[in-house]
Amino acid sequence: MGCPTRSFDPEETEMISAAANVGDDVLLEDDEDDDSIDRSYVIGLVLHLVQQQRGTTSMAAVPHSEDCDGSGNLEPESDPQVDALCTLWDLTMRPAVCQLVAELHIVDILVTYVSSSEFSTRTQELALGVLGNLAWDQQLTADIARKPEFVHTCVRIVMTETEIGLLSEAVRLIAVAVAHTEAGRPFYEALDDSVVLNQILCIWFNTLNPELQERASSLIHTLIFYNDRLLAQFLSLHLVPIAVDLLASHFDHSAPSETGLEALLRIFEKLASSQLSLGQLQQGEDATLALLKVTKQSHNADATSAAIVVLANLGPSSCVGAWVASDWELVEMLVDAATSAAQEVRVATWWLLLWGLTRLSPPQPSESEPVAPSPPPLSTASQRVVLCLARRAAALTDCARDLLRQCVEPIEPKPGVSADDDGDNDSDNDNDEEDNEATAAVVVSCIKRLANILASHQDWTAEALEDDCDDFNEDDSQLDNVAVLDAARRHLDALLTALTTGL
């Protein structure tokens, strides 16, 4: 990137001497980026901003950013001050540039832009954007948060601003700052007010701007993740029904944001893992139905995985069981997750499958009825589910073997902790062993139930699947389906036999 040649007067040189006096190095480089930036170019941008605030230059020579409005389009009217901030906003995506401009006291300069009513809303938005980039560094967050008047200015913007760009950047900066729990504590304290928290929820629920909604999701998640007291306050302000409504309506938008969905689901992960909020999520079926909708409709694997984990954390659900027992497309997605996703997701998937298979399982003998009654015929939808599981029996049994082997492996001490240590390490190992036992029990129960279901319906023929099955099976011949079911029984029987003799 080229830069104009210019000289600095003695006063300007004194202002930047600490940052500029770094030996003979003239380029800024980041390890992850081969591009380099001329230090004097960055220093010149900062000096232009200083001079503008002092009213000593028209800034006519400032080069503008290639993406001044964040959308790939140039600003319709060139404003040298805006151009300089646009360029600095782009450049401060690089840690090396952040460190340089911090040495040039850029935080003070930007805070002045945001806090003074003399500057345009667009200028304030850009200044907040640069500060949001700087705040990814914990020390720079501390520098920003040490200015109480600026912290309150940011909160005031959240409370009163209607201009989306400025509001969005304020929310982003606060979200990044509070992620540094100690450095961002002044922001935490300023937000610790039910009126402010309610305003954040109002912005989150009512905005039609996907970027602002995503940033509000990130802010809410950060606040409740680190602070149960703030979580309790949010819950009293109806966080759960608002979150459920947003999730249920996510796919109603013409172009739903995948990153926005991920940010929203992170809130659900926290809500489902906290005893403070789990009960509210479990009330009724709205949350479950919204999460099932994500599992079926999202094309984002991370979002689907997150929804599966939350569903499992909600506990046994007749609603989930009914869906799994009657929706073969959902089952197909669950099998994919069980055989290819991360460990946490795989375990969660087996729980969901168990709830569905429990509804499909034939009656079992009891003391009062030593001989189990004949199983009622399965609906066409349920037959498709069982046939889907039968077709994937090989993959399911392989996944089951893998999980069961992991469950019987000795628990390794955590890194940096001696196996002879007692206390927390013993407690953690006990919890791991209990989790492994529970996982093994779920997997074995699924395999047994599926085997029983197949054994109870050996007289299946293709006629039961002929109606409206084109989307499910291109070849609905009786021979094809019978062969699939027979092969599935062999896979399941082999695994059940292996369980008695050792995997």
Secondary structure by P-SEA (a helix, b strand, c coil): cbbbbbcccaaaaaacccccccccccbbbbccccccccaaaaaaaaaaaaaaaacccccccbbbbccccccccccccccaaaaaaaaaaaaaccaaaaaaaaaaaaaaaaaaaaacccccaaaaaaaaaaaaaaaccaaaaaaaaccaaaaaaaaaaaaccccaaaaaaaaaaaaaaacccccaaaaaaaaccaaaaaaaaaaaaccccaaaaaaaaaaaaaaaaccaaaaaaaaaaaaaaaaaaaaaaccccccccaaaaaaaaaaaaaaaaccccccccccccaaaaaaaaaacccccaaaaaaaaaaaaaacccaaaaaaaaccaaaaaaaaaaaccccaaaaaaaaaaaaaaaaaacccccccccccccccccccaaaaaaaaaaaaaaaaaaaaaaaaaaaaacccccccccccccccaaaaaaaaaaaaaaaaaaaaaaaaaaaaaaaaacccccccccccccccccccccaaaaaaaaaaaaaaaaaaaaaaaacc
